[in-house]
Amino acid sequence: MRFNVAAAAASAALFVGGVYAHGDHAAEEQKVLKDESSSVAAESSTVVAPELPTFTPTKLKAPFLEQFTDDWESRWKPSHAKKEVTGKEDEEWAYIGEWSVEEPTVYKGMEGDKGLVVKNPAAHHAISAKFAKKIDPKGKTLVVQYEVKLQNGLECGGAYLKLLRENKALHQEEFSNTTPYVIMFGPDKCGHTNKVHFIFNHKNPKTGAYEEKHLSSPPTAKIVKTTELYTLIVHPNNTFVIQQNGEQVKEGSLLEDFTPSVNPEKEIDDPKDTKPEDWVDEARIADPEAKKPEDWDEDAPYEIVDEEATQPEDWLVDEPLQIPDPEAQKPEDWDDEEDGDWIAPTVANPKCAEVSGCGPWTKPLKKNPEYKGKWTAPFIDNPAYKGVWAPRKIKNPDYFEDKTPANFEPMGAIGFEIWTMQNNILFDNIYIGHSVDDARKLAEESFFKKHAIEEQLEAADKPKEEPKPASPNDLKFLDDPVTYVKEKFDLFITIAKKDPVEAIKFVPEIAGGLLAVLVTLSALVGGLVSLGGSPAPAAKKVATDAKDKAKDVKDKVVDAATSGAEAVKGEANKRSTRSQQ
């Protein structure tokens, strides 16, 4: 019997100890778990630099293929021309922007891979390279592909290329914004404008004049610091495709998706036709037979005094809306003789904020039920209406039909002519040719090898979100019994200090556990007393320890309940005082 009593006491002591002080072993176990967690977090935050592939010049052939190898300066020449500004003939801007060929400094994805870099912010840049042989896309698929890396982002500026019209008189040093081009393609962003340009110059077969045709709904450029691949494919059947990073983002027709359209209208309005003087184009008119009703009072006011309104009971008639500021003090340097009598500034009367209003009360206005306003005749369909007039159509003397706008004019050079607020824009791996497959192969050799690594570096560069601490309600007993009991007990004590009843409702498992401990200990003490005699020393010690633990827990609960009761009593006193005031 004594053995069973001692065991029960030990069990109770073990529960209490698990709740409040699990012992050195539990504390050490929690420390080990915390250290392991910190170690895992530290390891996860450490970025392992990926192994970079090494750049190898491609063996692919194309009418023009540029990877900016060591001999790049033999092809590319910067411009020293003056930029002409439309409408500001008296202004001249020079292309002072510098160019360099170097490896990227942001999110480098390939070793030894160099590109053409814009070096100056807020400057005009122009550079071009002639083709070894003119490129004539007539009857062929045209593929334009290149990489853009916005190492400093792009807030305002262009990163597009131009394919220049074949011209034997073209001098690279004179390349400017007025140099005739065939196609302009690539990203452009400034403010809310963000698009991938596709513009082509179309020659009027009747007049020989050139006109820019702009893609009506261009795709949006992706403004990131990783390398982005832009591809334009124009087929001989006048259809086109725009890709970003190898994925199609736009398709359409040269004949249908550009503004102004390639071919003009067959018929136009006759400029000599005029609207007849007796033409009636008013669909509805005021009813000429309508008359104002005799009881229509146009002079009735919109609002009238509400005669049924009564003054609110709490209206303070004798209280002013503004009172002298009780906290205002006369400045020390105020001289009554020179500055006059000092008068405190006024503030809103605080008494008026607590009632319906202050000062003289007057009856409010309300909407006049008899108000009708100025009378106007209702509208009816106009019997003389002839419809909306439009000039007659005549044949367009300038009409033509170009069925093959994809037969662009021959191109003799490529150029970058841009203005940008951000520097370090990098261009690389330019392909101008006729093979969609070869352009894709070039991308697989270069872009797709480094892009995944760049994205990995970009993701590692982003700030990590701190893990949010779990709520005690999210804890599960089987996951971590010690933490579960400790957190629940701390929550119970915190709530009990303010409201013991609410603590029992919100954390019933702790309340039930404490009650079970108290009942068990009472039974143990009663059993020991009923046995009489002197219990075994071991059992006596265990019972004593259990009793001390129970007393400690009881004292904490009593303290919490007392604190809660005092808090409730204090709050009640505050409310009572406010009520009396």
For each residue, the residues with C-beta under 8 A, 3 or more apart:
1: 4 5 531
2: 5 6 531 535 536 539
3: 6 7 539
4: 1 7 8
5: 1 2 8 9 524 527 528 531 535 539 543
6: 2 3 9 10 535 536 538 539 542 543
7: 3 4 10 11
8: 4 5 11 12 520 523 524
9: 5 6 12 13 521 524 539 542 543 545 546
10: 6 7 13 14 542 546
11: 7 8 14 15 520
12: 8 9 15 16 517 520 521 524 546 549 550
13: 9 10 16 17 542 545 546 549
14: 10 11 17 18
15: 11 12 18 19 513 517
16: 12 13 19 20 517 546 549 550 552 553
17: 13 14 20 21 22 23 549
18: 14 15 22 26 481 482 485
19: 15 16 485 486 489 510 513 553
20: 16 17 486 489 549 552 553
21: 17
22: 17 18 25 26 27 482 486
23: 17 26 27
24: 27 28
25: 22 28 29
26: 18 22 23 29 30 482
27: 22 23 24 30 31
28: 24 25 31 32
29: 25 26 32 33 482
30: 26 27 33 34 482 483
31: 27 28 34 35
32: 28 29 35 36
33: 29 30 36 37
34: 30 31 37 38
35: 31 32 38 39
36: 32 33 39 40
37: 33 34 40 41
38: 34 35 41 42
39: 35 36 42 43
40: 36 37 43 44
41: 37 38 44 45
42: 38 39 45 46
43: 39 40 46
44: 40 41
45: 41 42 464
46: 42 43
47: 460
48:
49:
50: 453 456 457
51:
52: 108 109 110 111 450 453
53: 110 111 449 450 453
54: 110 111 112
55: 110 111 112 113 114 446
56: 445
57: 67 69
58: 65 67 442 445 446
59:
60: 65 438 441 442 445
61: 65 438
62: 65 431 432 433 435 438
63: 131 132 133 135 432 433 434
64: 129 131 132 135 414 430 431 432 433
65: 58 60 61 62 430 431 432 433 442
66: 72 75 129 414 429 430
67: 57 58 428 429 446
68: 72 101 114 115 116 428
69: 57 72 114
70:
71: 74 75
72: 66 68 69 75 76 101 116
73: 76
74: 71
75: 66 71 72 129 130
76: 72 73 99 116 127 128 129
77: 127 128 129 172 173
78: 95 98 99 126 127
79: 95 126 127 128 172 173 174 175 176 417
80: 94 95 173 174
81: 94 95 126 173 174 175 176
82: 92 93 94 95 176
83: 92 93 94 95 124 126 176 177
84: 89 92 176 177 178
85: 88 89 91 92 93
86:
87:
88: 85 91
89: 84 85
90:
91: 85 88
92: 82 83 84 85
93: 82 83 85 124
94: 80 81 82 83 124
95: 78 79 80 81 82 83 124 125 126 176 417
96: 120 123 124
97: 118 119 120 123 124 125 126
98: 78 119 120 125
99: 76 78 116 117 118 119 125 127
100: 116 117 119
101: 68 72 114 115 116 117
102: 105 114 115 117
103: 108 112 113 114 115
104: 107 108 109 113 115 149 151 227 426
105: 102 108 151 424
106: 149 151 152 225 424
107: 104 225 226 454 457 458 461
108: 52 103 104 105 111 454 457
109: 52 104 113 226 227 449 450 451 452 453 454 457
110: 52 53 54 55 113 446 449 450 453
111: 52 53 54 55 108
112: 54 55 103
113: 55 103 104 109 110 428 446 450
114: 55 68 69 101 102 103 428
115: 68 101 102 103 104 147 149 426 427 428 429
116: 68 72 76 99 100 101 127 416 426 427 428
117: 99 100 101 102 424 425 426 427
118: 97 99 125 418 420 423 424 425 426
119: 97 98 99 100 423 424
120: 96 97 98 123 125 423
121: 152 420 421 422 423
122: 420 421
123: 96 97 120 419 420
124: 83 93 94 95 96 97 418 419
125: 95 97 98 99 118 120 416 417 418 419 420
126: 78 79 81 83 95 97 175 176 415 416 417 418
127: 76 77 78 79 99 116 175 415 416
128: 76 77 79 164 172 175 413 414 415 416
129: 64 66 75 76 77 172 413 414 415
130: 75 170 172 412 413
131: 63 64 134 135 411 412 413 414 432
132: 63 64
133: 63
134: 131 166 410 411 412
135: 63 64 131 163 410 411 412 432 433
136: 140 410 411
137: 140 141 142 234 406 407 408 411 434
138: 407 408
139: 236 407
140: 136 137 236 434
141: 137 233 234 235 236 434 435 436
142: 137 232 233 234 406 408 434
143: 231 232 233 431 432 433 434 435 436 438 439
144: 161 163 183 185 231 232 431 432
145: 229 230 231 232 429 430 431 432 439 442 443
146: 161 186 229 230 427 428 429 430 431
147: 115 227 228 229 230 426 427 428 429 430 446 447
148: 159 186 187 227 228 230 425 426 427
149: 104 106 115 225 226 227 228 425 426 427 428
150: 153 154 159 223 224 225 228 422 425
151: 104 105 106 225 424 425 426
152: 106 121 225 422 423 424 425
153: 150 223 224 225 422
154: 150 157 159 187 189 221 223 420 422 425
155: 189 190 421 422
156: 189 190 191 420 421 422
157: 154 188 189 190 418 419 420 421 422 425
158: 186 187 188 189 197 418 419 420
159: 148 150 154 186 187 188 221 418 420 425 427
160: 184 185 186 187 188 197 416 418
161: 144 146 184 185 186 414 415 416 427 430
162: 179 181 183 184 414 415 416 417
163: 135 144 181 182 183 184 185 411 413 414 432
164: 128 167 170 175 179 180 181 182 411 412 413 414 415
165: 180 181 182 201 409 410 411 412
166: 134 170 409 410 411 412
167: 164 170 180 412
168:
169:
170: 130 164 166 167 174 175 179 412 413
171: 174 175
172: 77 79 128 129 130 175 413
173: 77 79 80 81
174: 79 80 81 170 171 179
175: 79 81 126 127 128 164 170 171 172 179 413 415 417
176: 79 81 82 83 84 95 126 179 417
177: 83 84 417
178: 84
179: 162 164 170 174 175 176 415 417
180: 164 165 167 201 210
181: 162 163 164 165 184 201 415
182: 163 164 165 200 201 408 409 411
183: 144 162 163 198 199 200 201 232 408 411
184: 160 161 162 163 181 197 198 199 200
185: 144 160 161 163 196 197 198 199 230 232
186: 146 148 158 159 160 161 196 197 230
187: 148 154 158 159 160 194 195 196 197 221 222 223 228 230
188: 157 158 159 160 193 194 195 196 197 221
189: 154 155 156 157 158 193 194 195 221 223
190: 155 156 157 193
191: 156
192:
193: 188 189 190
194: 187 188 189 220 221 223
195: 187 188 189 218 219 220 221
196: 185 186 187 188 218 219 220 221 230 242 244 249 250
197: 158 160 184 185 186 187 188 214 215 218
198: 183 184 185 214 215 218 232 240 242
199: 183 184 185 212 213 214 215
200: 182 183 184 212 213 254 258 405 408
201: 165 180 181 182 183 210 211 212 213 409
202: 210 211 212 213 262 402 405
203: 208 209 210 409
204: 207 208 209 210 211 400
205: 208 400 402
206: 398 400
207: 204 398
208: 203 204 205
209: 203 204
210: 180 201 202 203 204
211: 201 202 204 260
212: 199 200 201 202
213: 199 200 201 202 254 258 259 260 261 262 405
214: 197 198 199 218 258 259
215: 197 198 199 218 250 252 257 258
216: 257 258 259
217: 250 257
218: 195 196 197 198 214 215 250
219: 195 196 242 244 249 250
220: 194 195 196
221: 154 159 187 188 189 194 195 196 228
222: 187 228 244 245
223: 150 153 154 187 189 194
224: 150 153 228 458
225: 106 107 149 150 151 152 153 458
226: 107 109 149 451 454 455 458
227: 104 109 147 148 149 426 428 447 450 451 454
228: 147 148 149 150 187 221 222 224 244 245
229: 145 146 147 243 244 245 246 443 447 451
230: 145 146 147 148 185 186 187 196 242 243 244
231: 143 144 145 241 242 243 244 246 439 443
232: 142 143 144 145 183 185 198 240 241 242 243
233: 141 142 143 240 241 242 243 436
234: 137 141 142 239 240 254 406 408
235: 141 238 239 240 406
236: 139 140 141 404 406 407
237: 406
238: 235 253 254 255 404 405 406
239: 234 235 251 252 253 254
240: 198 232 233 234 235 251 252 253 254
241: 231 232 233 248 250 251
242: 196 198 219 230 231 232 233 248 249 250 251
243: 229 230 231 232 233 246 247 248 249
244: 196 219 222 228 229 230 231 247 249
245: 222 228 229 447 451
246: 229 231 243 440 443 447 448
247: 243 244
248: 241 242 243 251
249: 196 219 242 243 244
250: 196 215 217 218 219 241 242
251: 239 240 241 242 248
252: 215 239 240 256 257
253: 238 239 240 256 257
254: 200 213 234 238 239 240 257 258 262 405 406
255: 238 258 261 262 263 405
256: 252 253 261
257: 215 216 217 252 253 254
258: 200 213 214 215 216 254 255 261 262
259: 213 214 216
260: 211 213
261: 213 255 256 258 264
262: 202 213 254 255 258 402 405
263: 255 399 400 401 402
264: 261 396 398 399 400
265: 268 396 399
266: 395 396 399
267: 393 394 395 396
268: 265 393 394 395 396
269: 273 390 391 392 393 394
270: 273 391 392 393 394
271: 391
272:
273: 269 270 391 392
274: 391
275: 279 389
276: 279
277:
278:
279: 275 276 386 389
280: 382 384 385 386
281: 385 386 387 388 389
282: 285 382 385
283: 381 382 385
284: 379 380 381 382
285: 282 288 379 380 382
286: 290 376 377 378 379 380
287: 290 377 378 379 380
288: 285 377
289:
290: 286 287 377 378
291:
292: 296 375
293: 296 375
294:
295:
296: 292 293 372 375
297: 300 370 372
298: 372 373 374 375
299:
300: 297 368 370 371 372
301: 304 368 371
302: 367 368 371 373
303: 365 366 367 368
304: 301 365 366 368
305: 363 364 365 366
306: 309 363 364 365 366
307: 363
308:
309: 306 363 364
310:
311: 315 361
312: 315 355 356 357 361
313:
314: 355 356
315: 311 312 355 356 357 358 361
316: 319 351 352 355 357 358 359
317: 358 359 360 361
318:
319: 316 349 351 352 358 359
320: 323 349 358 359
321: 348 349 352 358 359
322: 346 347 348 349
323: 320 326 346 347 348 349
324: 328 343 344 345 346 347
325: 328 344 345 346 347
326: 323
327:
328: 324 325 344 345
329:
330: 334 342 344
331: 334 342
332:
333:
334: 330 331 339 342
335: 338 339
336: 339 340 341 342
337:
338: 335
339: 334 335 336 342
340: 336
341: 336
342: 330 331 334 336 339
343: 324
344: 324 325 328 330
345: 324 325 328
346: 322 323 324 325
347: 322 323 324 325
348: 321 322 323 352 353
349: 319 320 321 322 323 352 353 358
350: 353 354
351: 316 319 354 355 358
352: 316 319 321 348 349 355 357 358
353: 348 349 350
354: 350 351
355: 312 314 315 316 351 352 358
356: 312 314 315
357: 312 315 316 352 361
358: 315 316 317 319 320 321 349 351 352 355
359: 316 317 319 320 321
360: 317
361: 311 312 315 317 357
362:
363: 305 306 307 309
364: 305 306 309
365: 303 304 305 306
366: 303 304 305 306
367: 302 303 371
368: 300 301 302 303 304 371
369:
370: 297 300
371: 300 301 302 367 368
372: 296 297 298 300 375
373: 298 302
374: 298
375: 292 293 296 298 372
376: 286
377: 286 287 288 290
378: 286 287 290
379: 284 285 286 287
380: 284 285 286 287
381: 283 284 385
382: 280 282 283 284 285 385
383:
384: 280
385: 280 281 282 283 381 382
386: 279 280 281 389
387: 281
388: 281
389: 275 279 281 386
390: 269
391: 269 270 271 273 274
392: 269 270 273
393: 267 268 269 270
394: 267 268 269 270
395: 266 267 268 399
396: 264 265 266 267 268 399
397:
398: 206 207 264
399: 263 264 265 266 395 396
400: 204 205 206 263 264
401: 263
402: 202 205 262 263 405
403:
404: 236 238 407
405: 200 202 213 238 254 255 262 402 408
406: 137 142 234 235 236 237 238 254
407: 137 138 139 236 404
408: 137 138 142 182 183 200 234 405 411
409: 165 166 182 201 203
410: 134 135 136 165 166
411: 131 134 135 136 137 163 164 165 166 182 183 408 414 432
412: 130 131 134 135 164 165 166 167 170
413: 128 129 130 131 163 164 170 172 175
414: 64 66 128 129 131 161 162 163 164 411 430 432
415: 126 127 128 129 161 162 164 175 179 181
416: 116 125 126 127 128 160 161 162 427
417: 79 95 125 126 162 175 176 177 179
418: 118 124 125 126 157 158 159 160 425
419: 123 124 125 157 158
420: 118 121 122 123 125 154 156 157 158 159 423 425
421: 121 122 155 156 157
422: 121 150 152 153 154 155 156 157 425
423: 118 119 120 121 152 420
424: 105 106 117 118 119 151 152
425: 117 118 148 149 150 151 152 154 157 159 418 420 422
426: 104 115 116 117 118 147 148 149 151 227
427: 115 116 117 146 147 148 149 159 161 416 430
428: 67 68 113 114 115 116 146 147 149 227 446
429: 66 67 115 145 146 147 442 443 446 447
430: 64 65 66 145 146 147 161 414 427
431: 62 64 65 143 144 145 146 438 439 442
432: 62 63 64 65 131 135 143 144 145 163 411 414
433: 62 63 64 65 135 143 438 439
434: 63 137 140 141 142 143
435: 62 141 143 438 439
436: 141 143 233 439 440
437: 440 441
438: 60 61 62 143 431 433 435 441 442
439: 143 145 231 431 433 435 436 442 443
440: 246 436 437 443 444
441: 60 437 438 444 445
442: 58 60 65 145 429 431 438 439 445 446 447
443: 145 229 231 246 429 439 440 446 447 448
444: 440 441 447 448 449
445: 56 58 60 441 442 449
446: 55 58 67 110 113 147 428 429 442 443 449 450
447: 147 227 229 245 246 429 442 443 444 450 451
448: 246 443 444 451 452
449: 53 109 110 444 445 446 452 453
450: 52 53 109 110 113 227 446 447 453 454
451: 109 226 227 229 245 447 448 454 455
452: 109 448 449 455 456
453: 50 52 53 109 110 449 450 456 457
454: 107 108 109 226 227 450 451 457 458
455: 226 451 452 458 459
456: 50 452 453 459 460
457: 50 107 108 109 453 454 460 461
458: 107 224 225 226 454 455 461 462
459: 455 456 462
460: 47 456 457
461: 107 457 458
462: 458 459
463:
464: 45
465:
466:
467:
468:
469:
470: 474 475
471: 474 475
472: 475 487 488 490 491
473:
474: 470 471
475: 470 471 472 479 480 483 484 487 488
476: 479 480 484
477: 481 484 485
478: 481
479: 475 476 484
480: 475 476 483 484
481: 18 477 478 484 485
482: 18 22 26 29 30 485 486
483: 30 475 480 486 487
484: 475 476 477 479 480 481 487 488
485: 18 19 477 481 482 488 489
486: 19 20 22 482 483 489 490
487: 472 475 483 484 490 491
488: 472 475 484 485 491 492 507 509 510
489: 19 20 485 486 492 493 510
490: 472 486 487 493 494
491: 472 487 488 494 495 506 507 510
492: 488 489 495 496 503 506 507 510 511
493: 489 490 496 497 503 556 557 560
494: 490 491 497 498
495: 491 492 498 499 502 503 506 507
496: 492 493 499 500 503 557 560 561 563 564
497: 493 494 560 563 564 567
498: 494 495 502 563 564 567
499: 495 496 502 503 564 568
500: 496 503 504 560 561 564 565
501: 504 505
502: 495 498 499 505 506
503: 492 493 495 496 499 500 506 507 511 560 564
504: 500 501 507 508 511
505: 501 502 508
506: 491 492 495 502 503
507: 488 491 492 495 503 504 510 511
508: 504 505 511 512
509: 488 512 513
510: 19 488 489 491 492 507 513 514
511: 492 503 504 507 508 514 515
512: 508 509 515 516
513: 15 19 509 510 516 517
514: 510 511 517 518 553 557
515: 511 512 518 519
516: 512 513 519 520
517: 12 15 16 513 514 520 521 550 553
518: 514 515 521 522 550 554
519: 515 516 522 523
520: 8 11 12 516 517 523 524
521: 9 12 517 518 524 525 546 547 550
522: 518 519 525 526
523: 8 519 520 526 527
524: 5 8 9 12 520 521 527 528 543 546
525: 521 522 528 529 543 547
526: 522 523 529 530
527: 5 523 524 530 531
528: 5 524 525 531 535 543
529: 525 526 532
530: 526 527
531: 1 2 5 527 528 535
532: 529
533:
534: 540
535: 2 5 6 528 531 539 540 543
536: 2 6 539 540
537: 540 541
538: 6 541 542
539: 2 3 5 6 9 535 536 542 543
540: 534 535 536 537 543 544
541: 537 538 544 545
542: 6 9 10 13 538 539 545 546
543: 5 6 9 524 525 528 535 539 540 546 547
544: 540 541 547 548
545: 9 13 541 542 548 549
546: 9 10 12 13 16 521 524 542 543 549 550
547: 521 525 543 544 550 551
548: 544 545 551 552
549: 12 13 16 17 20 545 546 552 553
550: 12 16 517 518 521 546 547 553 554
551: 547 548 554 555
552: 16 20 548 549 555 556
553: 16 19 20 514 517 549 550 556 557
554: 518 550 551 557 558
555: 551 552 558 559
556: 493 552 553 559 560
557: 493 496 514 553 554 560 561
558: 554 555 561 562
559: 555 556 562 563
560: 493 496 497 500 503 556 557 563 564
561: 496 500 557 558 564 565
562: 558 559 565 566
563: 496 497 498 559 560 566 567
564: 496 497 498 499 500 503 560 561 567 568
565: 500 561 562 568 569
566: 562 563 569 570
567: 497 498 563 564 570 571
568: 499 564 565 571 572
569: 565 566 572 573
570: 566 567 573 574
571: 567 568 574 575
572: 568 569 575 576
573: 569 570 576 577
574: 570 571 577 578
575: 571 572 578 579
576: 572 573 579 580
577: 573 574 580 581
578: 574 575 581
579: 575 576
580: 576 577
581: 577 578
